[in-house]
Structure formats: structure tokens, C-alpha cells
């Protein structure tokens, strides 16, 4: 038989977790776009595929550990701490790659060079996967 009370309890927990995840996702996207030296929104509107791929990779790279944190934590505060750490790690990865390892990366993305966008997206997704895996310990 369907337990309406159990469903309501589970649905409420789901909604709280989902809203919290969306808030962290949105905050990460906002901060990430401030950190990058180019303006993704404008570049994407102009049809710059490299910028779209790079931003998409960063967002996926952040959502992977975010999802892991959702499944591994038992409280909203614990989730928030892991979500914050995941965002910091993702932003640090961008800064190291774009300012230390590959200084021409931002200019190449602004120029629409898809290879640069794919490279940055790959780094972001790779860091996100490692970050997510480390949260299971």
C-alpha cells in the first residue's frame, strides 16, 4: 500500500536538497564567470563554441562532486561544506591551468579556438571526477 506520509517526508527532503544544489550550482556559475578573464555570456551569444564548451565543462566538473556530496552527506550543513570545497577546487583548477600551465588559454577561448575550450572542459571534468571520488571515502 502507498504510504503518503513517507512520500511527503521523502519529497520534502528531496526538494530541500534539490533547491540547495541549485543554489550552489548557480553561485558557482556566477563566481566562475567572474573569475574567468573573458565574458562567457557575450561570447556564447556571439556563437563562440570554445567558450560554451569550456563553461559547460566547468559546470559539469562542479556538478559531479555536488552530486556525490548529495549522496554521501547526512545533513544540509555537511553538504554545504562539501559543495563549497568542490567549488573552490574547481576554481583553483581553472586558475592553475589558465595562469600557470597554459597562459594563452583565455585568449584562445576568446578567439573561439575549440581545441582550447575542449582542453579546459576536459581538465574541469577530470578534476570534478576526482573530487567526486574523493568524497566517497
N, C-alpha and C positions, 0 to 999 in steps of 0.2 A: 504494500500500500504506500502511496505517496505521502511523505512526511513534510507537510507545508512549513512547519516551524524550522525544521532542519534546513530546508531550502532557503528560507528567508535569512537564517543565520549565515549560511554559506554565501548567499548572494550579496549580503551586506559586506562581508569580509572581502569578497571579490571586488565589489565596487570601490571600497576604500583603497585596496591595493592597486587597482587599475588607475584610479584618479591620482594616487601618489606617484605611480610610474609615469603617467602623462605629464605631471608637473615637473618631475625630474628630467624627463626627456626634453620638454620644452625649454627648461632652464639651461640644460646642456647645449641645446641648439643655439640659444641666444648667446651664451658665453663663448661658445666655439666660434661663432661668426664674428664676435668682437675681437677675438684673439688672432684670427687669420688676417693677414695684411691686405687681402682682396675682399671685394664685396660680392659674396656668393649670389645674393638675391638678384643684383643687377646683372651679373654675368650669366646666370641661368636664364633670366628673361631675354637676354641677347642671344641665347642659343648656345652658350658655352658648355659643351658636353663635359669637358675636363673638370670644370667647377662642379657640375652636377654629380659626376661620379665621385669626386673627392669628398663632397659633402655627404653624399649617400653612404659612402664607406665609413665615414666618421660616425654617422648616426647608427649604422648597423653595428659598428665596433663598440658603441656605447650601449646599445640595446642588449647585446649578448650578455654582458655581465649584469645588466639590470635584470634581465630575465632570470639569470642564475641566482641573484640576490633574492628575488621574489620567491623562488622555490626553496631556498635554503634558510631563510630567516624566519624567526617566530614572532617578531614584533615590528611595528612600524618604525620605531627608532633605530633598530638594528638595520632594517632595510635602508633607511635614510643614510646611515653611516656608510654602508657599502656602496650605495648609489653615488654618494659624494666622492668617495675614494675612486670609484670607477671613472667618474668624470675627470678628476684630477689626473689620473694616469693617462687617459685618452688625450687630454690637452698637452701633457708633458711629452707624449709620444710625438704629437704634431710639432711642438717647439723644437725637439731634438732633431727630428728629420728635416724640418724646413730651415732651421737656423744654424745647425751644426753639420749635418751629414750631406745635405743637398740644398745649398743656399740659393740656387736658381729655381727651386721648385715653385715658389709663389709666382714668379714672373712667367714661368712656363704654363702654369694653370691659367693665369690671366690671359695668356696668348692663345688659350684654347687647345694646347697640346694634350691630346687624350692620354698619351703614354704617362705623362706626369700625374694626371688625375687617377689613372688606374693604379699607378705605383703607390700614391698616397692612400687610396682606398684599401689596397692590399695590406699596407702597413697597419692602418687603422683596424681593419677586420682581424688581422693576426693578433694584434695587441688585445683586442676585445675578447677573442677566443681564449687567449692565455689568462687574461684577467678573470673571465668566467670560470675557467677550470680551477684556478687557484681558490675560488670562493667555495669550492665543494669540500675543502679539507676541514 
